[in-house]
Amino acid sequence: MTDAVLAREQVDLTNCDREPIHIPGAILPHGAMLVLDSASLRVLQAAGDTEGLLGRPISALLSRPLDDLFSVAQINRLRALCQEPDLVKPRHMLDPVLRIEGGVPLDASAHRVEGDLVLEFEAAGTDDPYVTEPLAAVQLMVEGFSAAPSLFSLCQMATASVRRVAQYDRVMVYRFMPDGSGWVAAESRPPELEPFLDLHYPAADIPQQARALYLRSWLRLITQVDYDPAPLTPELNPRTDKPLDMSHAILRDVSPMHREYLRNMGINASMSISIIVAGKLWGLIACHNDSPRRLPRHLRAVCELFGSMFSLQLEAREKSEQFEARLASRKVLQELMLNLAGVEDYAYGLTQQTPNLLDFIHGGDVALDGRRGGGVAVRVKAATTSLGATPDDAQIAALVEWLTSYMTETEGVFATDRLSEIYPPAKAFANVASGLLVISVSRDPSDFILWFRPELVETALWAGDPDKPIASGPNGDRLSPRKSFEVWKHTVRNRALPWTVAEVDSAFDLRVSLLQVVLRRIEEASLERAKAHERDKLLMAELDHRVKNTLANIQALVTQSSRSAASLTGFVEGLDSRIHSMAKAHSLLTQSRWEGVSVEGLLTVELGPYIQGSGVVLLEGDEVILTSKSALSLSLALHELATNAAKFGSLSRAEGRVLVSWRVHDDGSLILIWRESGGPHVAPPTRRGFGSSLVERALALETGGRATIDYAPTGVVCEVILPRSALAVLGDRPLVRVAPPKVPVLTYEIPDKPRLLIVEDSYLVILTLEAMCADLSWTVVGPATRLGEAIRLARTETFDVALLDVNLDGEMSWEVAGILKDRGIPFAFSTGYDQANILPDHLADAQIFAKPYRVADVESRLRRMMSLNPSGERA
């Protein structure tokens, strides 16, 4: 919060969101912090108990190097950390446990902030039973997760596991609700403590900036509520003249308001483990203790890893439940479409036959008398056909008129569980239609299908009055943490049971089917739909198999990676990279509808970061398409080879090279050879790791092929042979599209400061590209947000390369591309459309950047395009 006095009428729950908790200017007093200049390793700032932990007062450390504090090996380690570009999160720095001149054992970590190296020190906890084997604690914590019968059981097991290992008095799973409030979904506590289970907390209890930090950092500890913060000396960084950003600091001082909040709850120490699902903050594992609790580093690492694994398990469980619901709705959808084949009036067919639209998506729960709540209406050509409990025809007609202007042209599907908040007339029929799910079938005339859900009157239990009170203090009336946490009953009206993701997706499926099948009224499609029904049954069964098989593969990767990892950090990094490799292969298979992936496509994805440099990686071979199973197996093998080459082999040196060649043998088998050169001297490994096993055994067991690795002194050579059955076939031959003869590709010198023409109508995308150019010292031409302006710049301006948005406010950018093509200027399109067949024939060979894209990929591909500019000169 700022120190400015807030007028009484301005005090609301959003004021807490302005507190700059990431720059507190102080740390927890039990630790010590040093901020070092990366170039000289001089101490710029210091805080905390430096004398007790490091044997030096702050005054003896400031503006001085650390040569007399650390050993030569440790100094070299610090210098190496200063060179790492991605050291954002704290990394354990000194292993084994550090001692300074015979002092107490220390745990130390390091991370970088705006070019400076931040060191944090704490007394090491050496008496914990898991200090020597932290992975054993992780295995104990996740034991039995796969057998949990429900989401609640899974969350309950998580609270018990964390409490057993971390030894807090109370552990809860705290879930964020759609309106931002929190709900205690599971709890583990001793019997004498008052239960918090099922209590709700206002959204303002955890402000937005705190949630943002939870999303950036998995763990947050408060060792003691009552303490005097240890300020940074000096207050501002003398190099930047700014306060230190402590977003990722372990010892970051806690907001006084949050400490007062915990004090009012009677809590003396806490820990929060983030639960992140699909990149969003799903909730927290919240730990409370009645007395001070200082968790040692190795247990913090265990809890952080547990949070990551629990998040993955939670995400897999939710997706599995959504998949099962989607599978059931697809079955009903196929029957609906088959029934419609012989019906002229599709509104009648969707509501009066079996199954009907209420069988497809339930409007509400089943009532006590056996009747289903909720209803559905089909509005076609100003006529309404309804089923179940719905508003009357006049109310539906008025609602449809509002929807026609409220829904965008491209939206198609809309859902809300609180209709009256955005459409006030709905209060008149809230008892039958507080919830609405609607699909637009056509705009002219305005045809819609609408599902209604009745009002669900609910009494929620809140931990105190959700309206935060105003407290008077030295700065006048302003917000303060609430003091009362007595159970407060709050009745919610005009809201319905929320629509699930699976239900909204099912509505979208129906819309697509109606647009493609019913509205076109193709009578001959009846037989084809029956065949499609059978194909979909097989597809759903196959997808179910693949989802479960993928979960099993991830579980196996966790187990095998933990067994072969030398450290907790190595385990996390190895598991993360392997899962990402599987994800990239899955993305390629999804793009091809699981029909197969080319060998070159797999290699390009796995070796993408190294292909950027001309000549670092060479790929030679025809376009051979692999089956989905063999593609997944080969992708993991290629990932292991690439990772090993980057760490120890030819890709670890600038002069190193990798040549990958492949061909189809006369007997239909595929032979692929990976050959490294220019790297360090190679010696055969002394033991077989999990990576080698993936390369040699996985291919043999899963595809019937084989792989051999030769650790030649000049570079690793791996030969992979996949049988004919691993290749997609066309008739009786492998599907091989022979590439045209390769000709030498001439490269041209890229200008020191290239000029980039940006044609884009999204302000946020423009900001991203301009920031990239600023970081690279490139010059932006434009940006052009309209077609006329883009055509003028394309004809008259000087630039080296161009990035064109396909659709500029409804106008396609083909004319701009034609001008650039005539001028010989390299260009690429960027688009969020499905890339298949989007370009006209005369531009079919142009490059496409799919949105959203990574800035690093955009930079590397633009550089490559400029290096191949046939003019060799600035356009």
Stockholm file with secondary structure:
# STOCKHOLM 1.0

chainA/1-875         MTDAVLAREQVDLTNCDREPIHIPGAILPHGAMLVLDSASLRVLQAAGDTEGLLGRPISALLSRPLDDLFSVAQINRLRALCQEPDLVKPRHMLDPVLRIEGGVPLDASAHRVEGDLVLEFEAAGTDDPYVTEPLAAVQLMVEGFSAAPSLFSLCQMATASVRRVAQYDRVMVYRFMPDGSGWVAAESRPPELEPFLDLHYPAADIPQQARALYLRSWLRLITQVDYDPAPLTPELNPRTDKPLDMSHAILRDVSPMHREYLRNMGINASMSISIIVAGKLWGLIACHNDSPRRLPRHLRAVCELFGSMFSLQLEAREKSEQFEARLASRKVLQELMLNLAGVEDYAYGLTQQTPNLLDFIHGGDVALDGRRGGGVAVRVKAATTSLGATPDDAQIAALVEWLTSYMTETEGVFATDRLSEIYPPAKAFANVASGLLVISVSRDPSDFILWFRPELVETALWAGDPDKPIASGPNGDRLSPRKSFEVWKHTVRNRALPWTVAEVDSAFDLRVSLLQVVLRRIEEASLERAKAHERDKLLMAELDHRVKNTLANIQALVTQSSRSAASLTGFVEGLDSRIHSMAKAHSLLTQSRWEGVSVEGLLTVELGPYIQGSGVVLLEGDEVILTSKSALSLSLALHELATNAAKFGSLSRAEGRVLVSWRVHDDGSLILIWRESGGPHVAPPTRRGFGSSLVERALALETGGRATIDYAPTGVVCEVILPRSALAVLGDRPLVRVAPPKVPVLTYEIPDKPRLLIVEDSYLVILTLEAMCADLSWTVVGPATRLGEAIRLARTETFDVALLDVNLDGEMSWEVAGILKDRGIPFAFSTGYDQANILPDHLADAQIFAKPYRVADVESRLRRMMSLNPSGERA
#=GR chainA/1-875 SS CCSSCCCGGGCCTTGGGGCCTTCCSEECTTSEEEEECTTTCCEEEEEECHHHHHSSCGGGTTTCCSTTTSCHHHHHHHHHHHHCTTCCSCEECSSSCBCSTTCCCEEEEEEEETTEEEEEEEECCCCSTTSSCHHHHHHHHHTTGGGCSSHHHHHHHHHHHHHHHHCCSEEEEEEECTTSCEEEEEEECCTTSCCCTTCEECGGGSCHHHHHHHHHCSEEEESCSSCCCEECBSSSCTTTSSCCCCTTCTTBCCCHHHHHHHHHHTCSEEEEEEEEETTEEEEEEEEEESSCCCCCHHHHHHHHHHHHHHHHHHHHHHHHHHHHHHHHHHHHHHHHHHHHTTCSCHHHHHHHSSSCHHHHSCSSCBCTTSCBCCEEEEEETTEEEEEESCCCHHHHHHHHHHHHHHSCTTTCEEEESCHHHHSGGGGGGHHHHSEEEEEEEETTTTEEEEEEECCCCEEEEEESCSSCCEEEETTEEEECCCCCCCEEEEEECSCCCCCCHHHHHHHHHHHHHIIIIITTTCTTHHHHHHHHHHHHHHHHHHHHHHHHHHHHHHHHHHHHHHHHCSSHHHHHHHHHHHHHHHHHHHHHHHHTTTSCEEHHHHHHHHTHHHHTSTTTEEEEECEEEECHHHHHHHHHHHHHHHHHHHHTSGGGSTTCEEEEEEEECTTSCEEEEEEEESSSCCCCCSSCCHHHHIIIIIHHHHHSCEEEEEEETTEEEEEEEECGGGBCEETTEECEECCCCCCCCCCCCCCSSCEEEEECCCHHHHHHHHHHHHHHTCEEEEEECSHHHHHHHHHHCCCSEEEEESEETTEECHHHHHHHHHHTCCEEEEESSCCTTCSCGGGTTSEEEESSCCHHHHHHHHHHHHHTCTTCSCC
#=GC SS_cons         CCSSCCCGGGCCTTGGGGCCTTCCSEECTTSEEEEECTTTCCEEEEEECHHHHHSSCGGGTTTCCSTTTSCHHHHHHHHHHHHCTTCCSCEECSSSCBCSTTCCCEEEEEEEETTEEEEEEEECCCCSTTSSCHHHHHHHHHTTGGGCSSHHHHHHHHHHHHHHHHCCSEEEEEEECTTSCEEEEEEECCTTSCCCTTCEECGGGSCHHHHHHHHHCSEEEESCSSCCCEECBSSSCTTTSSCCCCTTCTTBCCCHHHHHHHHHHTCSEEEEEEEEETTEEEEEEEEEESSCCCCCHHHHHHHHHHHHHHHHHHHHHHHHHHHHHHHHHHHHHHHHHHHHTTCSCHHHHHHHSSSCHHHHSCSSCBCTTSCBCCEEEEEETTEEEEEESCCCHHHHHHHHHHHHHHSCTTTCEEEESCHHHHSGGGGGGHHHHSEEEEEEEETTTTEEEEEEECCCCEEEEEESCSSCCEEEETTEEEECCCCCCCEEEEEECSCCCCCCHHHHHHHHHHHHHIIIIITTTCTTHHHHHHHHHHHHHHHHHHHHHHHHHHHHHHHHHHHHHHHHCSSHHHHHHHHHHHHHHHHHHHHHHHHTTTSCEEHHHHHHHHTHHHHTSTTTEEEEECEEEECHHHHHHHHHHHHHHHHHHHHTSGGGSTTCEEEEEEEECTTSCEEEEEEEESSSCCCCCSSCCHHHHIIIIIHHHHHSCEEEEEEETTEEEEEEEECGGGBCEETTEECEECCCCCCCCCCCCCCSSCEEEEECCCHHHHHHHHHHHHHHTCEEEEEECSHHHHHHHHHHCCCSEEEEESEETTEECHHHHHHHHHHTCCEEEEESSCCTTCSCGGGTTSEEEESSCCHHHHHHHHHHHHHTCTTCSCC
//
